[in-house]
Amino acid sequence: MRLTQLTLKNWRNFKSVDVDLERRMFVVGPNASGKSNLLDAVRFLRDIASVGGGFQKAIESRGGLRRVRCLAARNFNHGRVTIAVAIGDDTNPRRWTYELTFSAEQRGQHRPILISETASDNGHKVLGRPDDEDDADQDRLTQTALEQVNANKAFREVAVFLSSVRYLHLVPQVIREPDRGIDRVDDPFGGDFLLRLAKTPEKTREKRLEKINGALRVAVPQLDKLDLVPDEVGRWHLEARYAHWRVHGAKQDERDFSDGTLRLIGLLWSLLEGGRDAGPILLEEPELSLHASVVRQLPSILSRVQRSGGAQVLLTTHSNDILDDPGLGIDEVILLEPGDEGTTASTVEKVDNVTQFLEAGMSLGEILAPLTEPGGVQGLPMQLTLG
């Protein structure tokens, strides 16, 4: 299964969004247009559905309701926030639908409360809130059915799917920290990355590392073999052997790796990690620190992994090297355009004359560059003149 549709109302930068989603999606737009916030709507549902999470915690971790509600939306949707998803596959894209609308209490503690929560199974409604029990006890509206095993039985497949969503924005400096992984679980910045590798069953880990080895031999000069090894105090390290004039080469660990090498290892591991039943992967600018020649291969890497049953991938990017891939479909790219009424989001197939431009030999990178670059960027150096 995968996400097949995302609908937002009053969420962060967005007054209203309704986009269909393919197995790989590339989100592009100017700085501060809301690329990360679009992915965060999916993370928000993941945080609600996850063990130890929940609706109140998901709101609180984002700074409260005022930080997730769109400031540009005025009284649109009565000031309420709505997030809805469809889940399915190519043959049945709306196998499941789930929609959550929430706001703040009108009086009292002004807690976040749900206004409505619905779920459907093949068009048959299996959840509708508020219900009679909610009307009798308003405190029930501070929790979603999605997060409660005694309430989500009829659509638990949705809860399990959403809780399996993974978000990744690896920061090499975090991976290198000596206290990495302490009190960190599912850290998107890589704090527990090496522990995750170590906890993977040995045969599975070795199989994945061998595949990553093959990729690194192509992308990283002289890198010969990658292993996961413990040090004398039990901390785990990624250790690489580099071939040179000595017979046995030289060894380095992640503290010596380049940022690009670490980020590539993290990206490849995450693509291999979930297997055939993995939930969607959310990636923030995977091109960072990577050579342009490697970045140009990312769409092909995603496509190859997905052909063998890999997870759906939604990623943000500023890279024209990615968008220049000739195999990229106009239904696989979401363009964000900020305006006075908030940011709009639509797949590139809805951009004026995009088909004609492509037929004329232009790439998506060339077509979208004028729509994603700051208008006055050429004048930026003039703003920094000393004196």
ABEGO torsion letter per residue (X at the ends): XBBABBBBBGBEABABBBBBBBABBBBBEBBGAGAAAAAAAAAAAAAAABBGBEAAAAAAAAGEAAAABBAAAEABGGGBBBBBBBBEBAABAAABBBBBBBBBBABEAGBBBBABBBBBBGGBBABBOBBAAAAABAAAAABBAAABAAAAAAAAAAAAAAAABBBBBBBAAAAABAABGBGBBGBAAGAAAAAAAAABBAAAAAAAAAAAAAAAAAABBGBABBBBBBBAAGBBBBBBBBBBABAAEBBBBAAABBAAAAAAAAAAAAAAAAEAABBBBBBBGAABGBBAAAAAAAAAAAAAAAAAGBBBBBBBBABAAAAABAABBAAABBBBBBBAAEBBBBBAAABBGAAAAAAAGBBAAAAAAAAABBAAAAAAAAAABBX
